[in-house]
Structures are given as structure tokens and as C-alpha cells.
Amino acid sequence: MTFTITPYNKHWIIKLGFLLILIVLFFYLGFEKIFFTGPFGIHFMRQTDSLSFASNYFNNGFNFFQPQLYNLNNIEGRAACEFPITYYITALTYTIFGKHFFLQRIVHLIIAYFGAFAVFKLAKNILNDYWYALIISLFLFTSTVFNYYSFNYLPDIPALGFSFLGWLFIFNYRTNKKINALLLSFLFFALSSLIKITYLINPIAILVFAIIQFIFNKKEKFFSNNKKVILYSLITIIVVLIWNAYMFYYITIYSSNSFNTKALPIWILNKENIRIVWDHLSDYWYNKYFTRSIFYVFYTLIAFQVLFYKKSDKKISLLILVLFIGGLSYLILFFAQFKDHDYYFLAFFPLFFLLLINGINTFQNVISNKYVHLITKILLTGIVLLSINSSRSKLNNRFNKKLDLYSHAGLVIEKNLSAIDKLNIESDAKFIVGPDYCPNGGLFFLDRQGWNLKPNQITIENINTLKNKGADYLILASEDPRVLTVGDSTGIKILSTKELNIYRFKKN
């Protein structure tokens, strides 16, 4: 009996091989160490915000268009920002497996890995070379920012994953001219942009490119039907704008100010602050975006495309130029955010990977010698593997679960949950948590709604005000006698440990 490898079998062998590589990377990067952990580390606040949406869908009914947080500073805890599709999916998984933090990690990781496979497929389709395609897809895993957030709770990774899928199908449409590919492309671009509006630069870039093609290049078409591309681009943009209009309506009627919903452009900063942000971009975060050697590869390939422009795919080069202008506009409009938010850089990844693919494509067109390509592949493979290893060591530092200003109250509560559970506190009880700089930090681990107070806000007057708003309990994650005096003056102590004290308020 002989086994013949058909194109169908080959297709599945490639998929299984890529899945095996992803599994190896999962364990090599140490993700199994944090598999069952809740939020901690960099951007703890944003992690608990995301998990709060999923938990409150599960706790309070599955009304998709009524997202809630734990913090009651907003009316009824209502808040909105990104399109909550991944939070809703996570909440649905809670109904099957129970409420476990890692389920949202898995949802985001699956989308991230589908995105990585989309990069591989896109590179293979353009370059017609499996080795180059694999190397390019592995460039993702040289980025500490990508690796850290791919198995995390923030929405930026699913937005990126969906955008990669969008780019794969728009290029598929270029090749096969099938309407299904076009529909899938803009479905993924819509999901990406709904989750993070900054990813709208992708369908906008395609819209602008299609308009240019329609006006100036009617004979040599990139897309078989530019009118359809323009139409679906506009529909995608309109859908995203409708969601954002609803979001602004929603946060207005519920007096929600939990999230920044506006741009923070470069022109609102003075020269000193611009310098500080730029220093973070070019120094502090720089080798977390990619290792320096990977950036050198990018710069080399960009220079190669410029020098050998006539040998490159001119239409892809034009598309990249349009996307570059979109990325530059994004940088200018959200410049202030780049100081403290490393994940904002992820929105540039589609541009970087199109540059990589087009650069290698140009290299193939200029040099046909197979031995030169063999040496290039070996060198790139070595650089990528060393860079993945470098990212792994940086991840180990990020995986260090230590208390900081924002996570202190939440992680102390998590540590003492068994003692808290023994109190049999009602599930609908309202808590005041302090000192807590994180609006949904301590409340998330308590799995109850309420309010957070910063150290300077812990006063008898503020406690009494919140009691009148319905607070039932006060939890103080502090050993400061001045803070504990406020608790003793306002409630009855029902739990005392070295790290926290819980007080029950008398009912009027």
C-alpha cells in the first residue's frame, strides 16, 4: 500500500506543521507558566478592565450592547470602548467551563495564532517560497510586545490578528477574484477596526489605493473590480463609525469616563514632552517592539526596495506607501499614548510585514542565484531564532508577578480570597476598595461591584458618601494606621489579616 501526497494532503500537512511550530513556541516562550494566572504585570489596569467586561456579561445577563464594569463611578457600572466581541465570547465560554481567567487568554491567543498563519499564507502566496514565508511569520515572535500581549487580556492582539486575516483575504481576492474572499477580507477588517479604531488605517489605505487605481490605472488593475473594493471599504468604515457613535451615546447617558476616547496628538505637547515620548519610542520601548537586529533587517529591505524600485511589485509598493501615510497619521494623532503604552506599536505591524514580504519579493526579482537565497535564508533564520530567544528572556522579566502601585490591592485580595470566601458575603454586595489606584482591580478579584478609593480619598466623609450610595462593605489593603482608623470609625471589622481588613457597614 502506498501513500500519495495529494495537494489536499499537502495542505493539511502544512497546517499541522505550522500548528506544531506554534505549540513549540508556546512552551519555549514560557506561556505555560502563566496559563492559569489572572491579570498582573504591565498594564494591570487595562487587563482588569477587559476581564471586567467579560465577567459582567456573565454575571448580569448577556445583553451585548449593554457592557458593564465593576466600578460604579459610572452609572450602574456602564462603560464602553472597543467593540466587546472577544469579551462576549469569553463570557459564553464561562457558561460551559466556569469563570476562569485563562479562557480570555485562550480566545486572544487563538486569534493571534490565526493571524500568524495568515502572515505565513500571505507571504507564501506572494513569494511562492515556504522557507521565506515561515521566516517572515516567525518575525512576529521576535517581538516582545507581540508575545506578551498575544497571551494576555488586552484587545489589541485580536485587533491585530483580524487585520492580518483581512490582508490575507484581500490579496486572495486579487488572485482568485472571488467575491467570498473580498467579503471575508472586509469582515475581518471590520472586526479589527471595531475592536480598536486605530486599525481602521488598513481599510482606509485599501480604499485610497483602490480609488487611485480606479482613476489612474484602469488598464493594469490590481483588483479585478475596484468599484466593489471601494464599496466594501466604505461599508466597513461606516459600520465602524456607527459603533463609535453608539459608544459615545452610551458613555454619555451613563456618565462614563472610564476610558480615553479621543486622540492625543503631537501638537498638544510641548517640546520637552515630545522629546520624552520620542525617547520612549526610540530607546525604552525600542527593543521590545523588535530586537535591534530585526530592525536592521527591516531597514535593509526598505533600502533595497527603494534602490531597486523598478524590480519591485509597483502596485504593492504603492499600497505600502498609502499604508505608511496612514501609519504616520496614526502616530501623529496618538503620539502622547506611545510614552506609556507599548501595545500601540502593534498597529504598525501590517505595514512592517507588507514591507518584509515586498522586500523579499524584490530581492527575488533582483537575484535569481539559488545559493545566494540559501545563504540569505540561513542568515535570516539564525537572526530570527536568536531574536526569539532574546524576546523569551524579556518575557521572563514581564512574567514576574510582583506588586506595584496599580496591582497592589487586587493581588492582595486575590491572595486572601479563601479567607474572604468563608465570610459568605452576598454576591450582590457593594464594596469600597482602598487604597486602590485601579478602578476595577480589587473589585475584579472580589467579583463584586463597588468603588475604588486612592490613599488620599480614604476619609470618613467619602466613606459615608459611598455608604449612602449603597456600599455594604469596606476592604482596606493597607497596614497604615491612619487608613485603618477610618475603617474602624465607619464599620464593623469582620476580617483582619496581616495584609487587609474588611468592615461591614450597619444598615440604616
Rosetta blueprint (number, residue, H / E / L):
1 M L
2 T L
3 F L
4 T L
5 I L
6 T L
7 P H
8 Y H
9 N H
10 K H
11 H H
12 W H
13 I H
14 I H
15 K H
16 L H
17 G H
18 F H
19 L H
20 L H
21 I H
22 L H
23 I H
24 V H
25 L H
26 F H
27 F H
28 Y H
29 L L
30 G L
31 F H
32 E H
33 K H
34 I H
35 F L
36 F L
37 T L
38 G L
39 P L
40 F L
41 G L
42 I L
43 H L
44 F H
45 M H
46 R H
47 Q H
48 T H
49 D H
50 S H
51 L H
52 S H
53 F H
54 A H
55 S H
56 N H
57 Y H
58 F H
59 N H
60 N H
61 G L
62 F L
63 N L
64 F L
65 F L
66 Q L
67 P L
68 Q E
69 L L
70 Y L
71 N E
72 L L
73 N L
74 N L
75 I H
76 E H
77 G H
78 R E
79 A L
80 A L
81 C L
82 E L
83 F L
84 P L
85 I H
86 T H
87 Y H
88 Y H
89 I H
90 T H
91 A H
92 L H
93 T H
94 Y H
95 T H
96 I H
97 F H
98 G L
99 K L
100 H L
101 F L
102 F H
103 L H
104 Q H
105 R H
106 I H
107 V H
108 H H
109 L H
110 I H
111 I H
112 A H
113 Y H
114 F H
115 G H
116 A H
117 F H
118 A H
119 V H
120 F H
121 K H
122 L H
123 A H
124 K H
125 N H
126 I H
127 L H
128 N L
129 D L
130 Y H
131 W H
132 Y H
133 A H
134 L H
135 I H
136 I H
137 S H
138 L H
139 F H
140 L H
141 F H
142 T H
143 S L
144 T H
145 V H
146 F H
147 N H
148 Y H
149 Y H
150 S H
151 F L
152 N L
153 Y L
154 L L
155 P L
156 D H
157 I H
158 P H
159 A H
160 L H
161 G H
162 F H
163 S H
164 F H
165 L H
166 G H
167 W H
168 L H
169 F H
170 I H
171 F H
172 N H
173 Y H
174 R H
175 T H
176 N H
177 K L
178 K L
179 I H
180 N H
181 A H
182 L H
183 L H
184 L H
185 S H
186 F H
187 L H
188 F H
189 F H
190 A H
191 L H
192 S H
193 S H
194 L H
195 I H
196 K L
197 I H
198 T H
199 Y H
200 L H
201 I H
202 N H
203 P H
204 I H
205 A H
206 I H
207 L H
208 V H
209 F H
210 A H
211 I H
212 I H
213 Q H
214 F H
215 I H
216 F H
217 N L
218 K L
219 K L
220 E L
221 K L
222 F L
223 F L
224 S L
225 N L
226 N H
227 K H
228 K H
229 V H
230 I H
231 L H
232 Y H
233 S H
234 L H
235 I H
236 T H
237 I H
238 I H
239 V H
240 V H
241 L H
242 I H
243 W H
244 N H
245 A H
246 Y H
247 M H
248 F H
249 Y H
250 Y H
251 I H
252 T H
253 I H
254 Y L
255 S L
256 S L
257 N L
258 S L
259 F L
260 N L
261 T L
262 K L
263 A L
264 L L
265 P L
266 I H
267 W H
268 I H
269 L L
270 N L
271 K H
272 E H
273 N H
274 I H
275 R H
276 I H
277 V H
278 W H
279 D H
280 H H
281 L H
282 S H
283 D H
284 Y H
285 W L
286 Y H
287 N H
288 K H
289 Y H
290 F L
291 T L
292 R H
293 S H
294 I H
295 F H
296 Y H
297 V H
298 F H
299 Y H
300 T H
301 L H
302 I H
303 A H
304 F H
305 Q H
306 V H
307 L H
308 F L
309 Y H
310 K H
311 K H
312 S L
313 D L
314 K H
315 K H
316 I H
317 S H
318 L H
319 L H
320 I H
321 L H
322 V H
323 L H
324 F H
325 I H
326 G H
327 G H
328 L H
329 S H
330 Y H
331 L H
332 I H
333 L H
334 F L
335 F H
336 A H
337 Q H
338 F H
339 K L
340 D L
341 H L
342 D H
343 Y H
344 Y H
345 F H
346 L H
347 A H
348 F H
349 F H
350 P H
351 L H
352 F H
353 F H
354 L H
355 L H
356 L H
357 I H
358 N H
359 G H
360 I H
361 N H
362 T H
363 F H
364 Q H
365 N H
366 V H
367 I L
368 S L
369 N L
370 K H
371 Y H
372 V H
373 H H
374 L H
375 I H
376 T H
377 K H
378 I H
379 L H
380 L H
381 T H
382 G H
383 I H
384 V H
385 L H
386 L H
387 S H
388 I H
389 N H
390 S H
391 S H
392 R H
393 S H
394 K H
395 L H
396 N H
397 N H
398 R H
399 F L
400 N L
401 K L
402 K L
403 L L
404 D L
405 L L
406 Y L
407 S L
408 H H
409 A H
410 G H
411 L H
412 V H
413 I H
414 E H
415 K H
416 N L
417 L H
418 S H
419 A H
420 I H
421 D H
422 K L
423 L L
424 N L
425 I L
426 E L
427 S L
428 D L
429 A L
430 K L
431 F E
432 I E
433 V E
434 G E
435 P L
436 D L
437 Y L
438 C L
439 P L
440 N L
441 G H
442 G H
443 L H
444 F H
445 F H
446 L H
447 D L
448 R L
449 Q L
450 G E
451 W E
452 N E
453 L L
454 K L
455 P H
456 N H
457 Q H
458 I L
459 T L
460 I H
461 E H
462 N H
463 I H
464 N H
465 T H
466 L H
467 K H
468 N H
469 K L
470 G L
471 A L
472 D L
473 Y E
474 L E
475 I E
476 L E
477 A L
478 S L
479 E L
480 D L
481 P H
482 R H
483 V H
484 L H
485 T H
486 V H
487 G H
488 D H
489 S H
490 T H
491 G L
492 I E
493 K E
494 I E
495 L E
496 S E
497 T L
498 K L
499 E L
500 L L
501 N E
502 I E
503 Y E
504 R E
505 F L
506 K L
507 K L
508 N L
